Amino acid sequence: MKKRERSKHFKQLFTCVAIIVMAVFFLVPVSGAAQIKELKIGIGVDADTLNPQEQTTTLFQNICDLVYDNMYFQDPDGTLHPRLLAKHTVSEDGLTWIMHLQKGVQFSDGSAFNADVVKQTWDRILDPKMRVPLRFAVSMVKECVKIDDYTVQLNLKYAFAPLDGSLSMALVSPISPAALEKYGEDVRQHPVGAGPYVLSEWVKGDRIVLTRNEKYWGKTPTVDKITFKIVPEATTREAMLRTGEVDICYKPLPSNVAALKALSTITVDMPLDTRTIFMGLNCQKGVTMDKKVRQAFNYAVDKKAIVDRILFNTAQPMDGPVSPKLFGYVKMDHQYDYNPEKAKQLLKEANFDFSKTINMRTPNGRYLFDKQVSEVVQAYLQAIGVKVELRTYDWPTYTAGLLKPLEETELEVFLLGWGPLFLDADMALYGQFTTEVNPPKGLGSAFYSNPVYDEIMVASRKELDTNKRFALLKKASEIIWEDCPWIWLHVEKFVLAYSSKIKNLVVTPTEKFYPTYITME
């Protein structure tokens, strides 16, 4: 190649490289700057607490993830990725977990993230005086010991195979020690974490506003501000999405999903969820103490009709006590197919007192068509001669009622959802039906208690062999399915509608979504 030609060639090459560099410079957000000034999300209910250790509600654990960050991040496939926890190792007997923390992390108030903070977090979680509704998920942990500034050791009472999944929960996310010192337990209203966002405003009943954490240790978020707008009526949330007043509509009406999907301006995601929706039946108080009554109520309700006609196939009927998304799921051989005559026969055998009025409770706006589903269940029970009074509550009031002990609870028949936060049946089966989780210690509001079941579930927790553990979970499922502490309704699909301009929104089967790194066309 001649000298002049080489010069021309290199000049052209340099020009191409310069164009590419400039394109990259303008397309990729510079650190400290956000592509998207504000993202508005319409949700149905307000938070009761933003303390990660006090959480009972997936939506607000989702917000906690954004404020506090997770030890591990669980993606939609259930794979765990390092976040505040860089890695862990487990001893051969499974009783010792060494956790290596991420270095260079600080809380949004400037406090350092280190082993002392993580130990303080675990000490709080394990403190029986603390209100920790999901403590059962890590109750096998005996203590947390500091090894050095960035290493801690968890000593377990017994080996627990899926503990790494538990480490992805907001439950174990650390709170700034300075915030704890300043606010005490009122930190639930003043959350300070090490996540990509900080709470900048919380107007009760109206909005929760997060802004980008300038001290965030990880990749810079592409969204500067996230506003969670509290709009109890789903139709209003949908209208706001259509007009652009919100960018994301959390759980639109099932009846309108098809119409939303038909719009080119809106994307609808609806993966099958880990969440099961049920009518809890108090096993230790009232007419539902009798197993035959509980079985009768199951036969009285047409679950397929509810899914088809009320939920427009945004769910599927339960055919086992846990979601098919979970390890340990088994479809039960016997099904409670709609059979009102069978229901009447069982009530007759139980000498049911038809003069009594059963109190039914439901939230409104927390789950897909929750109030409407409750009204239909009420009608099915009334059709077999059972008197039912239905009352509706806002979510904070409702959750407070779920935590009352047996002698104080008013719950007889109540609609609720249970969504395990990692893809394992332990959180579903242990977390709702073992005696340990009955209120006020936990969230097993049906007050189910069966020593044989408890023994099997404890054994399943200690079993490290996958096949043997699956067999134990199957056995536990068969017992609980027969005893019917719930009217087994349906497994939800996590319906999320959002502007089609939004790309790269992470939506998970654990009913969470992460807009941290979205782009908008």
N, C-alpha and C positions, 0 to 999 in steps of 0.2 A: 504494500500500500504506500502511495506517495505521501510525502510530508503534508502537502496541502489537503489531501483527502483524509489523512489521519486527523488533522486539525479540525476539519469539518465534521468528521465522525464523532470526535470527543465533544465538540461543541453541541451537537445534536443530543448526544447521550446526557451531557450535563443539563441541558434544557429539560429533557424528560424527567430526570431525577428531581430537578427543582420543582417541576409541576406536581409530581407525586408528593414531595415533602410538603408543599403548600396545601395540597388537597387534604393530606393527613392532618396538618395543623388546624385547618378550619373545620374538619368534620369531627375530630376527636375532641372532647371537652378538655380544656386545660384544667389541671389540678386547682381546686379552689373555686371553679366556676361551674354552674349547673346548666344543662341544656334546657331543663324544664323548670319554669319559675314556680308553678303550683300545680298540684294534682289534687282534685277534689273527689272524695269517696263518700257515697251515700250509704249509711248503715242504719239498722233498725232500732238499736238499743244503746243506752249509755253504759259506760263502765261503772262497776261498783268499786274497783280498786285497780291501781297500776303497780302494786307490789307484786313482783313475780312469784314470790313464795305463797301468796294468798290466792293465786288464781284458781278459778273454776271454769272459766269461759274461754273457748278457743279464740274467738275474735279478739279478746283483750290480751291473751297470751301472744297473739300475732303482733299487736301493737307493742307489747313488752319486748318482743324479739327485736323490733326496730330501735327501741330506746336502749336496751341493755346489751344486745347481741347474745349469741348462744355460745356455749362451750364447743359444741359441734353443730354444724348446720345440716339438716336432713333434706335432701332434694326430693323431687316428686317420685323417684324410684325407690326411696328409702335409703339411698347411699349417704353415708356420713362424711362430711368435709370439715377439716380443721377450721376453727374460728378462734375463740379465746383459748381453747385447748389445742395445742399444736399436735400432740400425740399422746398415746397412753400405752402401757405395757401391763400384762396380767401374769401373775405367778402361775405355776403349773397347776396348783390346786384351786385356782380361781378366787382365792380369798384376799389377795393383795393387788390393788390397782395403783400403779405409779403414773401420775398425770403430769405431763410437762407443759407448762403454760407458755402462751405466746408472749414474747418480749416486746418492749417498746409500746405497750398499750397504756393509755390513761383514760380516766373517766372524763366526761364532758366538763366537770368542774375542776379538772386539773389534778385530781387525786390519782395516785399511782395504782395500777393493777398489778398485784403480786400474790404470792402464796398466802400472806397474812389475810388478804381480802377473801380468797377462796376458802380458807379455813373458817373465817368468820361466817361466810355464807352457809357452809355445811353445819356449823355449830347452831346456827339459827334454824335451819331446816330440821335438824334432829332434836331440837329443844322441845319437849312435850308441852311446855307452857305456851309455845308459839302456835298461832292458827295457821296450819299448813294443810289444807284439804287434800292435796295430792301426795302427802308424805308417804303413803303406801307404796308409791312407785319406786322409792329408794329406801324403804324400811329395812332392807338387808344390809345397809351400810351402818357399821358400828361407830366409826369415828373417822375424822380427817386429821392427818398429821402433817405438819410442815417439815419438808426435807431440806430445802434451801429456798432462796428468794423466788424461784420460778419452778419449784417442784413440790407437789404434795402427794401424800399416800392415803388412799382409801382402804381401810381395813373392814372387811365384810364379816357379818355373822355367818353367812353361808354364801357359796358361789351362786351367781345369778348371770346366766348366759347373756340376756339382752340388756345388761346395764349400760352398754355404750349407747343404745337407743335412748335410754332415760337421760343421758347426758346432753341430748339435743333439746330437752324441754326447757321452757322458760323457768320452770321450778328451780333449776340450779344456776340460773343467771345471777351474777353478783351485783349488788347495789353499792354505790359509792359509800365508803365508810364515813366520809365527811357529811354526806347527806343524812346518814343514819344518826350521826351524832347531833346534827342540827335539828332534824325533824322528828326523831324517834319513830314510833310506829305510824305517825302521820305522813311518813315517806310515801305511803300509798297514794297520797294526793300530790306529792312532789317528787316524782321519780327522777333519779339521776343515774345514768348507766354509762357504759362504754360503747354503745351501739352507734350506728350511722346517723341517728336522729336524736334530738332533744325535745322534751315537751316544752312548748312555748306558751300555750294557752289551753285552758280547759274550762269551758263554760257549760256547766251542768245542764243536760237536756238539750243542748244546742250543737256543740262542736268540741272536738279534740284536735289541736293543731300541733304538728311536729315540724321542726325546722332542722336543716342539715347540721350535723355536728362537725364543727370546724376542726375539732381535735381528734376526729375518728382515725384510728390507726390503719384501717384497711383502704380499699379502693374508694375513691371519692364518688358518692352517690350522684346520679344524673338528675335527681329531683331535688329542688331547693326546699320546697315546703309541701307537706302533705296535710290536707284538712279532711278529717273524718266528720262529715256532717250528719247529725243524728236526725233521721227522718223515719218515724215509726211506720208510716203507711207505705207499703211497697209500691202502690200505684203512683204515689208522689215521687218516690225515688226513680221509678222508671221514666216518668215524665221529665224529670230533671236531667236524666241521661239523654233522652231524645233531644232536648233543647240545648244541651251542652252546659247546663248548670253544674252537673257533676260529670266526672270522667269515668267513674266506676260505680256500678250499682250492685251492692251486696245483696244477694238472694232476692232477685225479682220474683214476682208472682209466677208460680208454675204455669198458670193458664195463659200467660203472656210470653212464655219462652219462645214458642214457635214464631210468633210475630216479630220478636226481637231478632231472632236468628235470620229472618227473612230480610232484614235491613242491611244494606251494604255498609252503613255507617257504624254498625255495632257488631262486636264479636261476643259470642257466648261460649264460655268454657263450662263444662259440667262433668268432671271426672267422678266415677263412683267413689264414695266417701268412706272413711272409717266410721262415720257417725251412724249409730242406730237410733231411731225414734221409737219411743215406747210410752205406754201408760203404766207408770209404776203402781203397784198394788201393795198396800201396807200389809206385811206378813205377820205383824205382831199387834195389830189393833183393828177393831171393827170387823165387818162381815168378810173382808178379804183375808182374814187369818186362815180360813178354810181353803185348802188346795182345790177342792172341787169347785168352789165358787170362782177361784182364779182361772181354772181351766174352762169353766163355763163362759166367762167373759171373753176368753180367747176364741172360743167357737162362735160367739155371738157377733163378732166383728168381721166384716168382709174386707180383709186387707188388700186383696187384689183390686176391688172396686175403688178403694181409697186411692191407690196408686194410679189407676187408670182415669178415674173421673174427677178426683179432687187435685191430684198432684201432676196430672198430665204426663206421667212417665218420667218425672224428674226424680224418681226413687224406684226401688224395687222391694217387693215384700220380703220380710225376714224369713229365712228358712232354717236358721240356726241362731244361736244367741249372740254371734259376733258377725261383723262385716266380712265378706269374702276377700277383702283387701288384706286381711291379717293372717300372719302365720298362726296356725292352730284352728283356723276356720274349718268346720265340718257341716255339711248339709245334713240335717236330722232325718232319720228314716220316717218318723211319724210327724205329720204336719197338722196344724190346727186350721184346717180348711173351714170355710164358712158353713156353719151347720146350726141354725138357731134352735132346731128341735133337740139336738144333742145338748145344747146349752141349757134349755129348759129342763131336760131330764136330770142333768147334773145339779142344777139348783134345787130341784125337788129332792134329790138324794141328800143334799146338804141341809135340808129343812130351812131353806133361805127365807128370811123374814121380808116379804115384799112391802110391808108397811113402812119400813125404814127408808129414809132418803140418804143417798150416798153423796158426799161432797166431792166434786171433781174440780181440779185446779189446772189452769193453763197460762203460759206466758203469751204475749202477742207481739210478733215481729222478730222473735229470736230464731225460729226455725221456719222452714218452708210451709206456709199456710198453717201454722201451728194452731191458731184459734179455730180455723175452719175444720181441721182434722179433729180437734177435740169436740166440736159441735156434732160432727158425724158419728164419732164414737158414742157420745151421749145419746144420739138418736137410736143407734143399734142396741144399746143396753135398754133403753126405754121400750124398744120393740119386743123385748122378751119379758117385760113387766117390771123392770128395775127402775125405781125412782132416782133420778140424778139431777143435782143442782150444780150448774157450771159457773165458776167465777174466773175472771181474767185479771191478771196482775202485770204491772211493769216488771222488767227484768231484775233490777236491784232488790225490789220487795220480794219477788219470787225466790231468788237465790238465798235471801236471808231466811225464808221459811224452810228451805231444804236442809239447812244446817241445824235445825232445832232437834234436841234429843227426843226420844220416844214419848216421854211423859208430857212434853210440850207441843209436839207436832200436831198440826191439823190435817196433815196429808192422809187421804184415804186412796183416792185415785187421781193421778196427776201426770200430765204430759211432760216429757223431758227427753233430751237427747244426750247421748254419751259418745264422744268422739276420741278414741285413743290417739295419742300424739306421736306414737311411733308404731310401725307395722307389725305388732305382736299382740296376740290375744290375751297376754297376761294383764295388760292394763284394762282390758274390757272385763274379763272374768274375775280377776282378783279385785279390781278397782270398784266393782259394783256389788259383788255378791258374797264376799267373805265377811265374817262377823267383825273383823278388824275395822272395816270401812263404814260401819253404821254411824250415822250422825250422833254426836257432834264431831267425832274424830274424822269422819270422811264423808263421802257423797253417796253412799249406798242407801238412798232414802226409802227404799222398799223395806228396809229393816229385815232383810232375809238373813237367816242364820241356820246353818246346817253343819254340824261337826264333821260329818263324812266329807262333805264338799270342801270344807276348810282344810282338812288333812290332805286331800288330793291336790289342792292348789298349792299348798306349802311344798309338797313333794315335787310338783312341776317346777317350782322356782329353784329348787336345789339340784334338779336334774340337768346335767350338761350335755348328755347324749341327745341329739336332735330328734331322732325317731322315738325314743322313749318319752321325751318331753311332749311330743305331739300326741302320743297315745294318752298321756295323762290329761292334757287339755281337752281331748275328745271325750274322755270319761266325765270330766267336770261339766262339759257342755251338755251331755246327755242328762245328767242329774238336774241341772238348772232348767233345762227345757221342759222336763217332766213336772217340776215344781211350780213353774209359771209365776215368778215374782213380778213379771211384767205381762201386759198384753203386748205380744210381739208384733209391732206394726211394720216398719220399713227401714231400709238403709237409704239414706239420702244420697243424691248426687250433689256435689258442691257446685251450685249454680252461681256464676259470676258473669255479669254482663258489663262490657266496657267499650269505650270508643275504639273503632277499628284503627284509629291513628296510633294507638298504643301497641308497641311491639316489645317482645322479650319479657312480658309479665310472667313471673313464676307462680304457678298455681298448683297446689299440692293436694293429694287425697286426704291429708290430715286437716283439711278445711282452713288452710292458710294461703295467703298470697303475698308476694314480695315485689313492690314496685321500685325498689331501691335503684335498679340499674336499667329501667325501661328506656326506650327511645320513643319519640313521637314523630310520625311522618307529617 
